[in-house]
Amino acid sequence: MSGYPAEGWNQEPRNRLFLRSFTQLTAIGKWIELLANIVAGYADNPYLSRESATAGLSLAVKSLLGDQRNPSLAAKGCWSIS
């Protein structure tokens, strides 16, 4: 739903952490970089068209902007994108 790549090494059901329930910011950045390179035509990908990469890039950036405004995320709202 967010457009972020899925990760999963946080399986701790007692703490209500489940595989793929979060993604590291660096993984999001690398994913956005990859999508941007596909959109720009610098990286060909047989599994992801430029149109799909554009849609994914738009969704991920929209999610990042929304997450930035959410005070309950990222160390109690300390995440800032300038």
Contact map, one row per residue, 1 for C-alpha under 8 A:
1111000000000000000000000000000000000000000000000000000000000000000000000000000000
1111000000000000000000000000000000000000000000000000000000110010000000000000000000
1111100000000000000000000000000000000000000000000000000110110010000000000000000000
1111110000000000000000100001001000000000000000000000000000010000000000000000000000
0011111000000000000000100011001000000000000000000000000000000000000000000000000000
0001111100000000000101100000000000000000000000000000000000000000000000000000000000
0000111110000000001111110000000000000000000000000000000000000000000000000000000000
0000011111100000011111100000000000000000000000000000000000000000000000000000000000
0000001111100000001100000000000000000000000000000000000000000000000000000000000000
0000000111110000111110000000000000000000000000000000000000000000000000000000000000
0000000111111000111000000000000000000000000000000000000000000000000000000000000000
0000000001111111110000000000000000000000000000000000000000000000000000000000000000
0000000000111111110000000000000000000000000000000000000000000000000000000000000000
0000000000011111100000000000000000000000000000000000000000000000000000000000000000
0000000000011111100000000000000000000000000000000000000000000000000000000000000000
0000000000011111110000000000000000000000000000000000000000000000000000000000000000
0000000001111111111010000000000000000000000000000000000000000000000000000000000000
0000000101111001111110000000000000000000000000000000000000000000000000000000000000
0000001111100000111111000000000000000000000000000000000000000000000000000000000000
0000011111000000011111100000000000000000000000000000000000000000000000000000000000
0000001101000000111111100000000000000000000000000000000000000000000000000000000000
0000011100000000001111110000000000000000000000000000000000000000000000000000000000
0001111100000000000111111011000000000000000000000000000000000000000000000000000000
0000001000000000000001111111000000000000000000000000000000000000000000000000000000
0000000000000000000000111111100000000000000000000000000000000000000000000000000000
0000000000000000000000011111110000000000000000000000000000000000000000000000000000
0000100000000000000000111111111000000000000000000000000000000000000000000000000000
0001100000000000000000111111111100000000000000000000000000000000000000000000000000
0000000000000000000000001111111110000000000000000000000000000000000000000000000000
0000000000000000000000000111111111000000000000000000000000000000000000000000000000
0001100000000000000000000011111111100000000000000000000000000000000000000000000000
0000000000000000000000000001111111110000000000000000000010011000000000000000000000
0000000000000000000000000000111111111000000000000000000000000000000000000000000000
0000000000000000000000000000011111111100001000000000000000000000000000000000000000
0000000000000000000000000000001111111110000000000000110110000000000000000000000000
0000000000000000000000000000000111111111000000000000110010000000000000000000000000
0000000000000000000000000000000011111111111000000000000000000000000000000000000000
0000000000000000000000000000000001111111111110001100100000000000000000000000000000
0000000000000000000000000000000000111111110000000110110000000000000000000000000000
0000000000000000000000000000000000011111111000000000000000000000000000000000000000
0000000000000000000000000000000000001111111100000100000000000000000000000000000000
0000000000000000000000000000000000001111111100000000000000000000000000000000000000
0000000000000000000000000000000001001101111110000000000000000000000000000000000000
0000000000000000000000000000000000000100111111000000000000000000000000000000000000
0000000000000000000000000000000000000100001111111000000000000000000000000000000000
0000000000000000000000000000000000000000000111111000000000000000000000000000000000
0000000000000000000000000000000000000000000011111000000000000000000000000000000000
0000000000000000000000000000000000000000000011111101100000000000000000000000000000
0000000000000000000000000000000000000100000011111111100000000000000000000000000000
0000000000000000000000000000000000000110100000011111110000000000000000000000000000
0000000000000000000000000000000000000010000000001111111000000000000000000000000000
0000000000000000000000000000000000000000000000011111111100000000000000000000000000
0000000000000000000000000000000000110110000000011111111110000000000000000000000000
0000000000000000000000000000000000110010000000000111111111000000000000000000000000
0000000000000000000000000000000000000000000000000011111111100000000000000000000000
0010000000000000000000000000000000100000000000000001111111110000000000000000000000
0010000000000000000000000000000100110000000000000000111111111000000000000000000000
0000000000000000000000000000000000000000000000000000011111111100000000000000000000
0110000000000000000000000000000000000000000000000000001111111110000000000000000000
0111000000000000000000000000000100000000000000000000000111111111000000000000000000
0000000000000000000000000000000100000000000000000000000011111111100000000000000000
0000000000000000000000000000000000000000000000000000000001111111110000000000000000
0110000000000000000000000000000000000000000000000000000000111111111000000000000000
0000000000000000000000000000000000000000000000000000000000011111111100000000000000
0000000000000000000000000000000000000000000000000000000000001111111110000000000000
0000000000000000000000000000000000000000000000000000000000000111111111000000000000
0000000000000000000000000000000000000000000000000000000000000011111111001000000000
0000000000000000000000000000000000000000000000000000000000000001111111101000101110
0000000000000000000000000000000000000000000000000000000000000000111111100000100000
0000000000000000000000000000000000000000000000000000000000000000011111111000100000
0000000000000000000000000000000000000000000000000000000000000000000111111101110000
0000000000000000000000000000000000000000000000000000000000000000000001111111100000
0000000000000000000000000000000000000000000000000000000000000000001101111111101000
0000000000000000000000000000000000000000000000000000000000000000000000111111111000
0000000000000000000000000000000000000000000000000000000000000000000000011111111000
0000000000000000000000000000000000000000000000000000000000000000000000111111110000
0000000000000000000000000000000000000000000000000000000000000000000111111111111000
0000000000000000000000000000000000000000000000000000000000000000000000100111111100
0000000000000000000000000000000000000000000000000000000000000000000100001110111110
0000000000000000000000000000000000000000000000000000000000000000000100000000011111
0000000000000000000000000000000000000000000000000000000000000000000100000000001111
0000000000000000000000000000000000000000000000000000000000000000000000000000000111
